[in-house]
């Protein structure tokens, strides 16, 4: 069963660069417009069995989407859980919570 993570704990992880993989599960266009530092982009629709071959099932995985009303990150966390990932967390506040706290996002040109 996946868990949740709040902004403060995520900020701490980013600051300390603890061993985790941060995944934005929104579409590529939304990712390119702005994503959390260090995040990779795997849209919800692309999270499947092949992800298991690309990512370590033992590594901590943190997923996020737009905001707490967005259902993409909980769905992604559930999928990852079903594929055998053991340390999955959903950052429920998503990009909205991150930006509203004054944190920066990265853009792709």
Jmol script that loads the backbone (N, CA, C; Angstrom):
load data "model"
ATOM      1  N   UNK A   1       0.849  -1.183   0.000  1.00  0.00           N
ATOM      2  CA  UNK A   1       0.000   0.000   0.000  1.00  0.00           C
ATOM      3  C   UNK A   1       0.894   1.246   0.000  1.00  0.00           C
ATOM      4  N   UNK A   2       0.578   2.161  -0.878  1.00  0.00           N
ATOM      5  CA  UNK A   2       1.381   3.387  -0.958  1.00  0.00           C
ATOM      6  C   UNK A   2       0.999   4.356   0.152  1.00  0.00           C
ATOM      7  N   UNK A   3       1.897   5.286   0.443  1.00  0.00           N
ATOM      8  CA  UNK A   3       1.666   6.295   1.464  1.00  0.00           C
ATOM      9  C   UNK A   3       1.600   7.677   0.842  1.00  0.00           C
ATOM     10  N   UNK A   4       1.587   8.676   1.685  1.00  0.00           N
ATOM     11  CA  UNK A   4       1.583  10.063   1.217  1.00  0.00           C
ATOM     12  C   UNK A   4       2.777  10.789   1.829  1.00  0.00           C
ATOM     13  N   UNK A   5       3.137  11.894   1.208  1.00  0.00           N
ATOM     14  CA  UNK A   5       4.219  12.721   1.710  1.00  0.00           C
ATOM     15  C   UNK A   5       3.776  14.177   1.615  1.00  0.00           C
ATOM     16  N   UNK A   6       4.128  14.972   2.609  1.00  0.00           N
ATOM     17  CA  UNK A   6       3.739  16.387   2.569  1.00  0.00           C
ATOM     18  C   UNK A   6       4.891  17.226   2.004  1.00  0.00           C
ATOM     19  N   UNK A   7       4.609  18.485   1.753  1.00  0.00           N
ATOM     20  CA  UNK A   7       5.589  19.379   1.132  1.00  0.00           C
ATOM     21  C   UNK A   7       6.856  19.515   1.977  1.00  0.00           C
ATOM     22  N   UNK A   8       6.712  19.658   3.278  1.00  0.00           N
ATOM     23  CA  UNK A   8       7.870  19.848   4.140  1.00  0.00           C
ATOM     24  C   UNK A   8       8.835  18.665   4.046  1.00  0.00           C
ATOM     25  N   UNK A   9       8.300  17.461   4.077  1.00  0.00           N
ATOM     26  CA  UNK A   9       9.159  16.273   3.978  1.00  0.00           C
ATOM     27  C   UNK A   9       9.798  16.181   2.595  1.00  0.00           C
ATOM     28  N   UNK A  10       9.048  16.557   1.567  1.00  0.00           N
ATOM     29  CA  UNK A  10       9.598  16.534   0.213  1.00  0.00           C
ATOM     30  C   UNK A  10      10.701  17.582   0.062  1.00  0.00           C
ATOM     31  N   UNK A  11      10.470  18.769   0.603  1.00  0.00           N
ATOM     32  CA  UNK A  11      11.503  19.816   0.562  1.00  0.00           C
ATOM     33  C   UNK A  11      12.788  19.319   1.220  1.00  0.00           C
ATOM     34  N   UNK A  12      12.643  18.642   2.345  1.00  0.00           N
ATOM     35  CA  UNK A  12      13.794  18.097   3.064  1.00  0.00           C
ATOM     36  C   UNK A  12      14.525  17.070   2.201  1.00  0.00           C
ATOM     37  N   UNK A  13      13.792  16.203   1.544  1.00  0.00           N
ATOM     38  CA  UNK A  13      14.415  15.200   0.674  1.00  0.00           C
ATOM     39  C   UNK A  13      15.168  15.862  -0.468  1.00  0.00           C
ATOM     40  N   UNK A  14      14.560  16.867  -1.096  1.00  0.00           N
ATOM     41  CA  UNK A  14      15.220  17.561  -2.197  1.00  0.00           C
ATOM     42  C   UNK A  14      16.486  18.257  -1.708  1.00  0.00           C
ATOM     43  N   UNK A  15      16.386  18.871  -0.547  1.00  0.00           N
ATOM     44  CA  UNK A  15      17.536  19.584   0.020  1.00  0.00           C
ATOM     45  C   UNK A  15      18.684  18.634   0.332  1.00  0.00           C
ATOM     46  N   UNK A  16      18.361  17.473   0.862  1.00  0.00           N
ATOM     47  CA  UNK A  16      19.383  16.501   1.270  1.00  0.00           C
ATOM     48  C   UNK A  16      19.704  15.478   0.192  1.00  0.00           C
ATOM     49  N   UNK A  17      18.989  15.546  -0.916  1.00  0.00           N
ATOM     50  CA  UNK A  17      19.173  14.633  -2.038  1.00  0.00           C
ATOM     51  C   UNK A  17      19.204  13.179  -1.587  1.00  0.00           C
ATOM     52  N   UNK A  18      18.225  12.828  -0.769  1.00  0.00           N
ATOM     53  CA  UNK A  18      18.105  11.452  -0.303  1.00  0.00           C
ATOM     54  C   UNK A  18      17.781  10.542  -1.492  1.00  0.00           C
ATOM     55  N   UNK A  19      18.017   9.268  -1.364  1.00  0.00           N
ATOM     56  CA  UNK A  19      17.799   8.318  -2.451  1.00  0.00           C
ATOM     57  C   UNK A  19      16.332   8.097  -2.775  1.00  0.00           C
ATOM     58  N   UNK A  20      15.849   8.756  -3.798  1.00  0.00           N
ATOM     59  CA  UNK A  20      14.462   8.635  -4.219  1.00  0.00           C
ATOM     60  C   UNK A  20      14.380   8.968  -5.702  1.00  0.00           C
ATOM     61  N   UNK A  21      13.255   8.642  -6.306  1.00  0.00           N
ATOM     62  CA  UNK A  21      12.947   9.062  -7.671  1.00  0.00           C
ATOM     63  C   UNK A  21      11.655   9.853  -7.606  1.00  0.00           C
ATOM     64  N   UNK A  22      11.676  11.071  -8.124  1.00  0.00           N
ATOM     65  CA  UNK A  22      10.521  11.959  -8.131  1.00  0.00           C
ATOM     66  C   UNK A  22       9.926  11.954  -9.536  1.00  0.00           C
ATOM     67  N   UNK A  23       8.633  11.643  -9.632  1.00  0.00           N
ATOM     68  CA  UNK A  23       7.985  11.498 -10.930  1.00  0.00           C
ATOM     69  C   UNK A  23       6.758  12.390 -11.033  1.00  0.00           C
ATOM     70  N   UNK A  24       6.745  13.255 -12.062  1.00  0.00           N
ATOM     71  CA  UNK A  24       5.528  13.991 -12.402  1.00  0.00           C
ATOM     72  C   UNK A  24       4.737  13.109 -13.358  1.00  0.00           C
ATOM     73  N   UNK A  25       3.473  12.868 -13.029  1.00  0.00           N
ATOM     74  CA  UNK A  25       2.662  11.942 -13.829  1.00  0.00           C
ATOM     75  C   UNK A  25       1.691  12.663 -14.769  1.00  0.00           C
ATOM     76  N   UNK A  26       1.885  13.964 -14.933  1.00  0.00           N
ATOM     77  CA  UNK A  26       1.072  14.724 -15.888  1.00  0.00           C
ATOM     78  C   UNK A  26       1.651  14.541 -17.292  1.00  0.00           C
ATOM     79  N   UNK A  27       0.937  15.031 -18.289  1.00  0.00           N
ATOM     80  CA  UNK A  27       1.390  14.912 -19.675  1.00  0.00           C
ATOM     81  C   UNK A  27       2.659  15.713 -19.903  1.00  0.00           C
ATOM     82  N   UNK A  28       3.408  15.357 -20.943  1.00  0.00           N
ATOM     83  CA  UNK A  28       4.706  15.974 -21.218  1.00  0.00           C
ATOM     84  C   UNK A  28       4.619  17.494 -21.343  1.00  0.00           C
ATOM     85  N   UNK A  29       3.574  18.002 -21.972  1.00  0.00           N
ATOM     86  CA  UNK A  29       3.439  19.457 -22.150  1.00  0.00           C
ATOM     87  C   UNK A  29       3.380  20.166 -20.803  1.00  0.00           C
ATOM     88  N   UNK A  30       2.617  19.607 -19.867  1.00  0.00           N
ATOM     89  CA  UNK A  30       2.511  20.202 -18.534  1.00  0.00           C
ATOM     90  C   UNK A  30       3.839  20.105 -17.788  1.00  0.00           C
ATOM     91  N   UNK A  31       4.538  19.018 -17.969  1.00  0.00           N
ATOM     92  CA  UNK A  31       5.857  18.841 -17.354  1.00  0.00           C
ATOM     93  C   UNK A  31       6.824  19.899 -17.880  1.00  0.00           C
ATOM     94  N   UNK A  32       6.822  20.100 -19.196  1.00  0.00           N
ATOM     95  CA  UNK A  32       7.739  21.061 -19.817  1.00  0.00           C
ATOM     96  C   UNK A  32       7.464  22.491 -19.349  1.00  0.00           C
ATOM     97  N   UNK A  33       6.203  22.796 -19.049  1.00  0.00           N
ATOM     98  CA  UNK A  33       5.834  24.145 -18.594  1.00  0.00           C
ATOM     99  C   UNK A  33       6.341  24.431 -17.193  1.00  0.00           C
ATOM    100  N   UNK A  34       6.587  23.406 -16.419  1.00  0.00           N
ATOM    101  CA  UNK A  34       7.104  23.586 -15.063  1.00  0.00           C
ATOM    102  C   UNK A  34       6.970  22.323 -14.244  1.00  0.00           C
ATOM    103  N   UNK A  35       8.083  21.881 -13.667  1.00  0.00           N
ATOM    104  CA  UNK A  35       8.077  20.685 -12.830  1.00  0.00           C
ATOM    105  C   UNK A  35       8.994  20.897 -11.628  1.00  0.00           C
ATOM    106  N   UNK A  36       8.807  20.089 -10.619  1.00  0.00           N
ATOM    107  CA  UNK A  36       9.626  20.178  -9.422  1.00  0.00           C
ATOM    108  C   UNK A  36      11.079  19.830  -9.762  1.00  0.00           C
ATOM    109  N   UNK A  37      12.034  20.465  -9.099  1.00  0.00           N
ATOM    110  CA  UNK A  37      13.450  20.181  -9.369  1.00  0.00           C
ATOM    111  C   UNK A  37      13.765  18.697  -9.197  1.00  0.00           C
ATOM    112  N   UNK A  38      14.448  18.151 -10.191  1.00  0.00           N
ATOM    113  CA  UNK A  38      14.858  16.750 -10.133  1.00  0.00           C
ATOM    114  C   UNK A  38      13.815  15.749 -10.593  1.00  0.00           C
ATOM    115  N   UNK A  39      12.623  16.224 -10.923  1.00  0.00           N
ATOM    116  CA  UNK A  39      11.554  15.309 -11.329  1.00  0.00           C
ATOM    117  C   UNK A  39      11.774  14.807 -12.752  1.00  0.00           C
ATOM    118  N   UNK A  40      11.382  13.564 -12.969  1.00  0.00           N
ATOM    119  CA  UNK A  40      11.310  13.021 -14.315  1.00  0.00           C
ATOM    120  C   UNK A  40       9.838  12.967 -14.693  1.00  0.00           C
ATOM    121  N   UNK A  41       9.562  12.781 -15.975  1.00  0.00           N
ATOM    122  CA  UNK A  41       8.181  12.760 -16.440  1.00  0.00           C
ATOM    123  C   UNK A  41       7.810  11.378 -16.954  1.00  0.00           C
ATOM    124  N   UNK A  42       6.848  10.766 -16.294  1.00  0.00           N
ATOM    125  CA  UNK A  42       6.240   9.534 -16.791  1.00  0.00           C
ATOM    126  C   UNK A  42       4.737   9.743 -16.656  1.00  0.00           C
ATOM    127  N   UNK A  43       4.056  10.115 -17.755  1.00  0.00           N
ATOM    128  CA  UNK A  43       2.615  10.336 -17.679  1.00  0.00           C
ATOM    129  C   UNK A  43       1.883   9.095 -17.157  1.00  0.00           C
ATOM    130  N   UNK A  44       0.781   9.334 -16.482  1.00  0.00           N
ATOM    131  CA  UNK A  44      -0.002   8.247 -15.885  1.00  0.00           C
ATOM    132  C   UNK A  44      -0.248   7.122 -16.883  1.00  0.00           C
ATOM    133  N   UNK A  45      -0.631   7.467 -18.107  1.00  0.00           N
ATOM    134  CA  UNK A  45      -0.942   6.454 -19.113  1.00  0.00           C
ATOM    135  C   UNK A  45       0.262   5.584 -19.461  1.00  0.00           C
ATOM    136  N   UNK A  46       1.466   6.088 -19.213  1.00  0.00           N
ATOM    137  CA  UNK A  46       2.681   5.350 -19.553  1.00  0.00           C
ATOM    138  C   UNK A  46       3.218   4.505 -18.404  1.00  0.00           C
ATOM    139  N   UNK A  47       2.587   4.581 -17.259  1.00  0.00           N
ATOM    140  CA  UNK A  47       3.052   3.768 -16.132  1.00  0.00           C
ATOM    141  C   UNK A  47       2.468   2.374 -16.299  1.00  0.00           C
ATOM    142  N   UNK A  48       3.362   1.460 -16.655  1.00  0.00           N
ATOM    143  CA  UNK A  48       2.967   0.081 -16.886  1.00  0.00           C
ATOM    144  C   UNK A  48       4.082  -0.852 -16.463  1.00  0.00           C
ATOM    145  N   UNK A  49       3.979  -2.086 -16.891  1.00  0.00           N
ATOM    146  CA  UNK A  49       4.968  -3.085 -16.495  1.00  0.00           C
ATOM    147  C   UNK A  49       6.381  -2.717 -16.920  1.00  0.00           C
ATOM    148  N   UNK A  50       6.514  -1.985 -18.050  1.00  0.00           N
ATOM    149  CA  UNK A  50       7.857  -1.619 -18.512  1.00  0.00           C
ATOM    150  C   UNK A  50       8.577  -0.702 -17.517  1.00  0.00           C
ATOM    151  N   UNK A  51       7.819   0.054 -16.729  1.00  0.00           N
ATOM    152  CA  UNK A  51       8.430   0.927 -15.721  1.00  0.00           C
ATOM    153  C   UNK A  51       9.194   0.079 -14.699  1.00  0.00           C
ATOM    154  N   UNK A  52       8.691  -1.097 -14.448  1.00  0.00           N
ATOM    155  CA  UNK A  52       9.349  -1.993 -13.494  1.00  0.00           C
ATOM    156  C   UNK A  52      10.763  -2.339 -13.962  1.00  0.00           C
ATOM    157  N   UNK A  53      10.972  -2.399 -15.273  1.00  0.00           N
ATOM    158  CA  UNK A  53      12.301  -2.689 -15.811  1.00  0.00           C
ATOM    159  C   UNK A  53      13.211  -1.460 -15.759  1.00  0.00           C
ATOM    160  N   UNK A  54      12.628  -0.275 -15.746  1.00  0.00           N
ATOM    161  CA  UNK A  54      13.394   0.969 -15.785  1.00  0.00           C
ATOM    162  C   UNK A  54      13.753   1.497 -14.395  1.00  0.00           C
ATOM    163  N   UNK A  55      12.918   1.221 -13.404  1.00  0.00           N
ATOM    164  CA  UNK A  55      13.120   1.762 -12.056  1.00  0.00           C
ATOM    165  C   UNK A  55      13.314   0.645 -11.042  1.00  0.00           C
ATOM    166  N   UNK A  56      14.072   0.929 -10.021  1.00  0.00           N
ATOM    167  CA  UNK A  56      14.337  -0.024  -8.952  1.00  0.00           C
ATOM    168  C   UNK A  56      13.103  -0.132  -8.054  1.00  0.00           C
ATOM    169  N   UNK A  57      12.572  -1.332  -7.919  1.00  0.00           N
ATOM    170  CA  UNK A  57      11.358  -1.529  -7.114  1.00  0.00           C
ATOM    171  C   UNK A  57      11.608  -1.296  -5.625  1.00  0.00           C
ATOM    172  N   UNK A  58      12.864  -1.300  -5.204  1.00  0.00           N
ATOM    173  CA  UNK A  58      13.198  -1.068  -3.796  1.00  0.00           C
ATOM    174  C   UNK A  58      13.406   0.416  -3.493  1.00  0.00           C
ATOM    175  N   UNK A  59      13.674   1.210  -4.513  1.00  0.00           N
ATOM    176  CA  UNK A  59      13.964   2.640  -4.335  1.00  0.00           C
ATOM    177  C   UNK A  59      12.677   3.392  -3.979  1.00  0.00           C
ATOM    178  N   UNK A  60      12.810   4.430  -3.185  1.00  0.00           N
ATOM    179  CA  UNK A  60      11.662   5.257  -2.834  1.00  0.00           C
ATOM    180  C   UNK A  60      11.201   6.031  -4.070  1.00  0.00           C
ATOM    181  N   UNK A  61       9.919   5.937  -4.371  1.00  0.00           N
ATOM    182  CA  UNK A  61       9.324   6.618  -5.516  1.00  0.00           C
ATOM    183  C   UNK A  61       8.295   7.614  -4.983  1.00  0.00           C
ATOM    184  N   UNK A  62       8.410   8.874  -5.431  1.00  0.00           N
ATOM    185  CA  UNK A  62       7.440   9.907  -5.054  1.00  0.00           C
ATOM    186  C   UNK A  62       6.787  10.401  -6.333  1.00  0.00           C
ATOM    187  N   UNK A  63       5.465  10.317  -6.383  1.00  0.00           N
ATOM    188  CA  UNK A  63       4.719  10.780  -7.550  1.00  0.00           C
ATOM    189  C   UNK A  63       3.903  12.014  -7.176  1.00  0.00           C
ATOM    190  N   UNK A  64       3.667  12.874  -8.173  1.00  0.00           N
ATOM    191  CA  UNK A  64       2.826  14.045  -7.945  1.00  0.00           C
ATOM    192  C   UNK A  64       2.169  14.448  -9.251  1.00  0.00           C
ATOM    193  N   UNK A  65       1.110  15.260  -9.123  1.00  0.00           N
ATOM    194  CA  UNK A  65       0.430  15.805 -10.295  1.00  0.00           C
ATOM    195  C   UNK A  65       0.144  17.286 -10.039  1.00  0.00           C
ATOM    196  N   UNK A  66      -0.999  17.771 -10.487  1.00  0.00           N
ATOM    197  CA  UNK A  66      -1.283  19.211 -10.443  1.00  0.00           C
ATOM    198  C   UNK A  66      -1.608  19.727  -9.045  1.00  0.00           C
ATOM    199  N   UNK A  67      -2.538  19.071  -8.367  1.00  0.00           N
ATOM    200  CA  UNK A  67      -2.989  19.535  -7.058  1.00  0.00           C
ATOM    201  C   UNK A  67      -3.727  18.409  -6.347  1.00  0.00           C
ATOM    202  N   UNK A  68      -4.265  18.707  -5.178  1.00  0.00           N
ATOM    203  CA  UNK A  68      -4.918  17.641  -4.401  1.00  0.00           C
ATOM    204  C   UNK A  68      -6.205  17.140  -5.029  1.00  0.00           C
ATOM    205  N   UNK A  69      -6.784  17.887  -5.966  1.00  0.00           N
ATOM    206  CA  UNK A  69      -7.990  17.430  -6.655  1.00  0.00           C
ATOM    207  C   UNK A  69      -7.680  16.573  -7.871  1.00  0.00           C
ATOM    208  N   UNK A  70      -6.435  16.562  -8.282  1.00  0.00           N
ATOM    209  CA  UNK A  70      -5.997  15.782  -9.443  1.00  0.00           C
ATOM    210  C   UNK A  70      -5.895  14.312  -9.026  1.00  0.00           C
ATOM    211  N   UNK A  71      -6.477  13.451  -9.795  1.00  0.00           N
ATOM    212  CA  UNK A  71      -6.458  12.028  -9.449  1.00  0.00           C
ATOM    213  C   UNK A  71      -5.324  11.238 -10.066  1.00  0.00           C
ATOM    214  N   UNK A  72      -4.455  11.913 -10.837  1.00  0.00           N
ATOM    215  CA  UNK A  72      -3.402  11.190 -11.555  1.00  0.00           C
ATOM    216  C   UNK A  72      -2.351  10.587 -10.628  1.00  0.00           C
ATOM    217  N   UNK A  73      -1.899  11.333  -9.628  1.00  0.00           N
ATOM    218  CA  UNK A  73      -0.829  10.791  -8.775  1.00  0.00           C
ATOM    219  C   UNK A  73      -1.306   9.644  -7.877  1.00  0.00           C
ATOM    220  N   UNK A  74      -2.513   9.715  -7.291  1.00  0.00           N
ATOM    221  CA  UNK A  74      -2.949   8.540  -6.524  1.00  0.00           C
ATOM    222  C   UNK A  74      -3.112   7.309  -7.421  1.00  0.00           C
ATOM    223  N   UNK A  75      -3.587   7.525  -8.651  1.00  0.00           N
ATOM    224  CA  UNK A  75      -3.735   6.405  -9.589  1.00  0.00           C
ATOM    225  C   UNK A  75      -2.373   5.831  -9.956  1.00  0.00           C
ATOM    226  N   UNK A  76      -1.384   6.716 -10.156  1.00  0.00           N
ATOM    227  CA  UNK A  76      -0.028   6.262 -10.474  1.00  0.00           C
ATOM    228  C   UNK A  76       0.572   5.493  -9.305  1.00  0.00           C
ATOM    229  N   UNK A  77       0.378   6.012  -8.095  1.00  0.00           N
ATOM    230  CA  UNK A  77       0.905   5.343  -6.901  1.00  0.00           C
ATOM    231  C   UNK A  77       0.295   3.950  -6.760  1.00  0.00           C
ATOM    232  N   UNK A  78      -0.988   3.847  -7.023  1.00  0.00           N
ATOM    233  CA  UNK A  78      -1.672   2.555  -6.941  1.00  0.00           C
ATOM    234  C   UNK A  78      -1.117   1.585  -7.987  1.00  0.00           C
ATOM    235  N   UNK A  79      -0.905   2.079  -9.208  1.00  0.00           N
ATOM    236  CA  UNK A  79      -0.337   1.236 -10.262  1.00  0.00           C
ATOM    237  C   UNK A  79       1.051   0.740  -9.876  1.00  0.00           C
ATOM    238  N   UNK A  80       1.894   1.653  -9.399  1.00  0.00           N
ATOM    239  CA  UNK A  80       3.249   1.271  -9.007  1.00  0.00           C
ATOM    240  C   UNK A  80       3.231   0.249  -7.881  1.00  0.00           C
ATOM    241  N   UNK A  81       2.323   0.434  -6.953  1.00  0.00           N
ATOM    242  CA  UNK A  81       2.154  -0.505  -5.849  1.00  0.00           C
ATOM    243  C   UNK A  81       1.816  -1.896  -6.394  1.00  0.00           C
ATOM    244  N   UNK A  82       0.914  -1.948  -7.349  1.00  0.00           N
ATOM    245  CA  UNK A  82       0.504  -3.232  -7.943  1.00  0.00           C
ATOM    246  C   UNK A  82       1.638  -3.894  -8.720  1.00  0.00           C
ATOM    247  N   UNK A  83       2.560  -3.088  -9.269  1.00  0.00           N
ATOM    248  CA  UNK A  83       3.681  -3.637 -10.010  1.00  0.00           C
ATOM    249  C   UNK A  83       4.846  -4.029  -9.110  1.00  0.00           C
ATOM    250  N   UNK A  84       4.656  -3.953  -7.799  1.00  0.00           N
ATOM    251  CA  UNK A  84       5.647  -4.457  -6.867  1.00  0.00           C
ATOM    252  C   UNK A  84       6.606  -3.436  -6.291  1.00  0.00           C
ATOM    253  N   UNK A  85       6.367  -2.152  -6.531  1.00  0.00           N
ATOM    254  CA  UNK A  85       7.214  -1.128  -5.914  1.00  0.00           C
ATOM    255  C   UNK A  85       6.851  -1.048  -4.436  1.00  0.00           C
ATOM    256  N   UNK A  86       7.863  -1.056  -3.600  1.00  0.00           N
ATOM    257  CA  UNK A  86       7.626  -1.191  -2.160  1.00  0.00           C
ATOM    258  C   UNK A  86       7.574   0.120  -1.390  1.00  0.00           C
ATOM    259  N   UNK A  87       8.154   1.193  -1.934  1.00  0.00           N
ATOM    260  CA  UNK A  87       8.234   2.467  -1.220  1.00  0.00           C
ATOM    261  C   UNK A  87       7.686   3.594  -2.077  1.00  0.00           C
ATOM    262  N   UNK A  88       6.381   3.614  -2.251  1.00  0.00           N
ATOM    263  CA  UNK A  88       5.732   4.603  -3.117  1.00  0.00           C
ATOM    264  C   UNK A  88       4.968   5.607  -2.258  1.00  0.00           C
ATOM    265  N   UNK A  89       5.161   6.905  -2.608  1.00  0.00           N
ATOM    266  CA  UNK A  89       4.493   7.979  -1.885  1.00  0.00           C
ATOM    267  C   UNK A  89       3.868   8.957  -2.865  1.00  0.00           C
ATOM    268  N   UNK A  90       2.707   9.445  -2.515  1.00  0.00           N
ATOM    269  CA  UNK A  90       1.991  10.433  -3.314  1.00  0.00           C
ATOM    270  C   UNK A  90       2.112  11.796  -2.630  1.00  0.00           C
ATOM    271  N   UNK A  91       2.668  12.765  -3.361  1.00  0.00           N
ATOM    272  CA  UNK A  91       2.693  14.144  -2.869  1.00  0.00           C
ATOM    273  C   UNK A  91       1.366  14.757  -3.308  1.00  0.00           C
ATOM    274  N   UNK A  92       0.390  14.691  -2.422  1.00  0.00           N
ATOM    275  CA  UNK A  92      -0.991  15.060  -2.743  1.00  0.00           C
ATOM    276  C   UNK A  92      -1.166  16.519  -3.144  1.00  0.00           C
ATOM    277  N   UNK A  93      -0.392  17.412  -2.558  1.00  0.00           N
ATOM    278  CA  UNK A  93      -0.529  18.835  -2.869  1.00  0.00           C
ATOM    279  C   UNK A  93      -0.107  19.187  -4.281  1.00  0.00           C
ATOM    280  N   UNK A  94       0.796  18.420  -4.834  1.00  0.00           N
ATOM    281  CA  UNK A  94       1.243  18.598  -6.204  1.00  0.00           C
ATOM    282  C   UNK A  94       1.885  19.948  -6.484  1.00  0.00           C
ATOM    283  N   UNK A  95       1.942  20.256  -7.774  1.00  0.00           N
ATOM    284  CA  UNK A  95       2.601  21.499  -8.196  1.00  0.00           C
ATOM    285  C   UNK A  95       1.974  22.740  -7.591  1.00  0.00           C
ATOM    286  N   UNK A  96       0.666  22.744  -7.444  1.00  0.00           N
ATOM    287  CA  UNK A  96      -0.007  23.920  -6.897  1.00  0.00           C
ATOM    288  C   UNK A  96       0.503  24.218  -5.488  1.00  0.00           C
ATOM    289  N   UNK A  97       0.535  23.221  -4.640  1.00  0.00           N
ATOM    290  CA  UNK A  97       1.017  23.390  -3.267  1.00  0.00           C
ATOM    291  C   UNK A  97       2.478  23.827  -3.265  1.00  0.00           C
ATOM    292  N   UNK A  98       3.267  23.249  -4.129  1.00  0.00           N
ATOM    293  CA  UNK A  98       4.699  23.560  -4.225  1.00  0.00           C
ATOM    294  C   UNK A  98       4.906  25.035  -4.564  1.00  0.00           C
ATOM    295  N   UNK A  99       4.217  25.501  -5.612  1.00  0.00           N
ATOM    296  CA  UNK A  99       4.364  26.883  -6.081  1.00  0.00           C
ATOM    297  C   UNK A  99       3.789  27.875  -5.074  1.00  0.00           C
ATOM    298  N   UNK A 100       2.640  27.556  -4.496  1.00  0.00           N
ATOM    299  CA  UNK A 100       2.019  28.455  -3.518  1.00  0.00           C
ATOM    300  C   UNK A 100       2.900  28.651  -2.283  1.00  0.00           C
ATOM    301  N   UNK A 101       3.779  27.702  -2.006  1.00  0.00           N
ATOM    302  CA  UNK A 101       4.701  27.823  -0.869  1.00  0.00           C
ATOM    303  C   UNK A 101       5.936  28.654  -1.242  1.00  0.00           C
ATOM    304  N   UNK A 102       5.984  29.125  -2.483  1.00  0.00           N
ATOM    305  CA  UNK A 102       7.100  29.956  -2.915  1.00  0.00           C
ATOM    306  C   UNK A 102       8.268  29.186  -3.482  1.00  0.00           C
ATOM    307  N   UNK A 103       8.100  27.911  -3.716  1.00  0.00           N
ATOM    308  CA  UNK A 103       9.175  27.104  -4.285  1.00  0.00           C
ATOM    309  C   UNK A 103       9.208  27.259  -5.806  1.00  0.00           C
ATOM    310  N   UNK A 104      10.388  27.057  -6.354  1.00  0.00           N
ATOM    311  CA  UNK A 104      10.539  27.223  -7.796  1.00  0.00           C
ATOM    312  C   UNK A 104      10.229  25.921  -8.535  1.00  0.00           C
ATOM    313  N   UNK A 105       9.892  26.076  -9.796  1.00  0.00           N
ATOM    314  CA  UNK A 105       9.739  24.934 -10.688  1.00  0.00           C
ATOM    315  C   UNK A 105      10.729  25.107 -11.832  1.00  0.00           C
ATOM    316  N   UNK A 106      11.072  24.027 -12.454  1.00  0.00           N
ATOM    317  CA  UNK A 106      12.009  24.005 -13.568  1.00  0.00           C
ATOM    318  C   UNK A 106      11.193  23.950 -14.866  1.00  0.00           C
ATOM    319  N   UNK A 107      11.703  24.563 -15.923  1.00  0.00           N
ATOM    320  CA  UNK A 107      11.025  24.504 -17.212  1.00  0.00           C
ATOM    321  C   UNK A 107      11.944  23.895 -18.249  1.00  0.00           C
ATOM    322  N   UNK A 108      11.347  23.352 -19.281  1.00  0.00           N
ATOM    323  CA  UNK A 108      12.085  22.788 -20.407  1.00  0.00           C
ATOM    324  C   UNK A 108      11.865  23.710 -21.589  1.00  0.00           C
ATOM    325  N   UNK A 109      12.920  24.146 -22.210  1.00  0.00           N
ATOM    326  CA  UNK A 109      12.797  25.037 -23.367  1.00  0.00           C
ATOM    327  C   UNK A 109      12.567  24.245 -24.627  1.00  0.00           C
TER     328      UNK A 109
END
end "model"
wireframe off; spacefill off
backbone 0.3
color backbone group
